[in-house]
Amino acid sequence: MEKLKKFFREVIAEAKKTTWPNREELLVSTGVVLFILAVSSIYLFLVDLFFSGTLGVLLKKF
């Protein structure tokens, strides 16, 4: 039981060392994530459109 108490004391001590981003850093990071998400989504949409079109053409010919 002492080991468990020690473990949780150490966890709390480490959690207190955590530094959180300020508002500006948070907004910039969020913007970067949303931008990458949008670019990835558009890329995957275009790849899907290309392959579904190609597959459609191939299925009509055969």
C-alpha positions in Angstrom: 0.0 0.0 0.0 2.9 2.3 0.7 4.2 1.8 -2.9 0.8 2.9 -4.2 0.8 6.0 -2.1 4.3 6.9 -3.2 3.4 6.3 -6.8 0.5 8.7 -6.6 2.5 11.3 -4.7 5.1 11.1 -7.5 2.4 11.4 -10.2 1.0 14.5 -8.5 4.5 16.0 -8.2 5.1 15.4 -11.9 1.7 16.8 -12.9 2.6 20.0 -11.1 5.6 20.4 -13.3 3.4 20.5 -16.4 3.5 23.8 -18.3 0.4 24.6 -20.3 0.5 26.7 -23.5 -0.7 30.3 -23.3 -3.7 31.4 -25.4 -1.6 32.5 -28.4 0.3 29.3 -28.6 -2.9 27.3 -28.3 -4.6 29.3 -31.1 -1.5 28.9 -33.4 -1.3 25.2 -32.7 -5.0 24.8 -33.3 -4.7 26.7 -36.6 -1.9 24.5 -37.7 -3.8 21.3 -36.9 -7.0 22.6 -38.7 -4.9 23.6 -41.7 -3.2 20.2 -42.0 -6.6 18.5 -41.5 -8.1 20.5 -44.3 -5.2 19.9 -46.7 -5.3 16.1 -45.9 -9.0 16.0 -46.4 -8.8 17.7 -49.8 -6.0 15.4 -50.8 -7.8 12.3 -49.8 -11.0 13.5 -51.5 -9.1 14.0 -54.8 -7.3 10.7 -54.6 -10.7 9.0 -53.9 -12.3 10.8 -56.8 -9.5 9.8 -59.1 -9.6 6.1 -58.2 -13.4 5.9 -58.1 -13.5 7.5 -61.6 -10.8 5.2 -62.9 -12.5 2.2 -61.5 -15.8 3.3 -63.0 -14.2 3.6 -66.4 -12.5 0.2 -66.1 -15.7 -1.5 -65.0 -17.7 0.0 -68.0 -15.1 -1.3 -70.5 -14.9 -4.8 -69.1 
